[in-house]
Amino acid sequence: MTEHEVVVVGGGCVGVSTARHLADRGVDVAVVEKEYAVAQHQSGRNSGVLHPGFNYEPGTLKARFAVEGTRRTKEYCDDRGVPLDECGVLVVAQNEEERKRLDALKQQADENGTEARIVDADFVEEREPHASGVAALYAPEAASVDSRKYVNALAADAERAGATFYLGHEVRDASRDGDGWRVETTKGSFDADYVVNAAGLYADVLARKMDAGTRHRVVPFRGEYYELTPDAADLCETMIYPTPDPELPFLGVHYTRRTDGKVIVGPNAVLAFGREAYSNRQFSLRELAGTLSYGGFWRLVSSRKMAGVAWDELNKSYRKSRFVSAAQRLVPEASGDDFVRSYAGVRAQLVSPDGELVKQPLVEHDDSATHVLNAVSPGLTCSLPFGEHLADRTVERL
Ligand SMILES: Cc1cc2nc3c(=O)[nH]c(=O)nc-3n(C[C@H](O)[C@H](O)[C@H](O)COP(=O)(O)OP(=O)(O)OC[C@H]3O[C@@H](n4cnc5c(N)ncnc54)[C@H](O)[C@@H]3O)c2cc1C
């Protein structure tokens, strides 16, 4: 039996950041992670973009954390030598209707205190000669970061501050033991006064095992990427995004130049047949049955709009030509041969029993546990202030 004051379950950016902030406050904290390295799931399989906050409703925790997280993560990466490209983003409008939506984004950016301006087609052409757009929102604070190296740097800091990492330990169960918890893993048990559940795609499962009473469920949505071939990589210099549809939860296929020079295109958003199913050929019957037996999932997809979106996204997954068409809307010169399949990530999207996609971070606390049920995108961007916030709430309860 190993004892720690706090056990954090999950070595993604949220768990590791929380552990680092707890260790900085002198708390005896352990991170228990089922993989043999940190950042193997959402935190290492994303677009690696620091989203500076123009796309989030003013006054929300997400908006605050995105603005603060972008600035702090840049400073942190500079300081620790984590690859970072402060390239800014262009959100392009293809027609007058989209152009009007840019005004709303600009207004949000102003209210959130992040820099953004509306630019004309000449500006777009100068910055991104191959992009198409009648106008754009230019947000210079957006940046591209190597997310795995970032989380590894945070983990090294946490260890230096006294945190212990138990990799390759999968938490099977956690039950009350006096005022604290007994956490059972595949490699032995832990006693803890407090548990922080930052298990990402499995956070709702662990919360139910710990009797947290949540009725929401994670529905896994896979995001698949293509990448531009080296010959075509100069079709995108920085980052080119479509104007977001305010009614849809995902940003839509976009171009991101990563810190290693590759240009990734995506992600789409398609139901994954398992929480860690990274291709259409991978599935978990038990997890798929869990999704299909959840009333919230059927309420979500039964709306006409969502059913249409789901069909469209499925097509982008199975038919390259559909994916390429979405990408060509932003860069018309790109041809099918310029795109090759790349990696995929799975989003832990929390869905309420009445079929709503939960868009804000959702955290539930009781006297000896915190459950991070929805570390929704841009969770990577938010991870420094979010982890600090979770550490502060934990210390208050210890
Ligand atoms: C395709 C995609 C693109 C994205 N793009 C961006 C972006 O550009 N910018 C941005 O800011 N955000 C982005 N996000 C969102 C961001 O990646 C997530 O919000 C963030 O990584 C969530 O971190 P996490 O620590 O909560 O989860 P995770 O990184 O999934 O970590 C959870 C950890 O818990 C572990 N775990 C689970 N169950 C157990 C168990 N029983 N025992 C022990 N360990 C367990 C897992 O192995 C995992 O390591 C994207 C997400 C996806 C999927």
The ligand as an ORCA input file, in Angstrom:
! r2SCAN-3c Opt
* xyz 0 1
  C      -8.482     16.035    -32.223
  C      -8.327     17.038    -31.113
  C      -7.835     18.319    -31.383
  C      -7.675     19.244    -30.362
  N      -7.069     20.428    -30.625
  C      -6.796     21.268    -29.610
  C      -6.043     22.449    -29.847
  O      -5.548     22.697    -30.940
  N      -5.856     23.306    -28.816
  C      -6.346     23.065    -27.564
  O      -6.169     23.890    -26.679
  N      -7.042     21.917    -27.305
  C      -7.253     21.017    -28.280
  N      -7.917     19.854    -28.034
  C      -8.435     19.611    -26.682
  C      -7.345     19.131    -25.733
  O      -6.476     18.231    -26.370
  C      -8.003     18.471    -24.522
  O      -8.982     19.366    -23.996
  C      -6.999     18.151    -23.426
  O      -5.907     17.444    -23.949
  C      -7.662     17.314    -22.332
  O      -6.649     16.919    -21.441
  P      -6.938     15.873    -20.292
  O      -5.734     15.852    -19.429
  O      -8.250     16.184    -19.654
  O      -7.183     14.482    -21.039
  P      -6.162     13.413    -21.633
  O      -5.046     14.039    -22.332
  O      -7.001     12.447    -22.416
  O      -5.567     12.702    -20.353
  C      -6.299     11.774    -19.577
  C      -5.318     10.716    -19.111
  O      -5.978      9.840    -18.223
  C      -5.459      8.542    -18.416
  N      -6.423      7.585    -17.880
  C      -7.693      7.362    -18.311
  N      -8.262      6.404    -17.568
  C      -7.338      6.021    -16.639
  C      -7.350      5.052    -15.608
  N      -8.416      4.284    -15.345
  N      -6.227      4.896    -14.853
  C      -5.118      5.673    -15.083
  N      -5.055      6.600    -16.069
  C      -6.164      6.768    -16.835
  C      -5.292      8.461    -19.919
  O      -4.380      7.437    -20.306
  C      -4.804      9.848    -20.253
  O      -3.392      9.930    -20.292
  C      -8.067     18.905    -29.038
  C      -8.555     17.613    -28.754
  C      -8.647     16.679    -29.778
  C      -9.073     15.286    -29.434
*
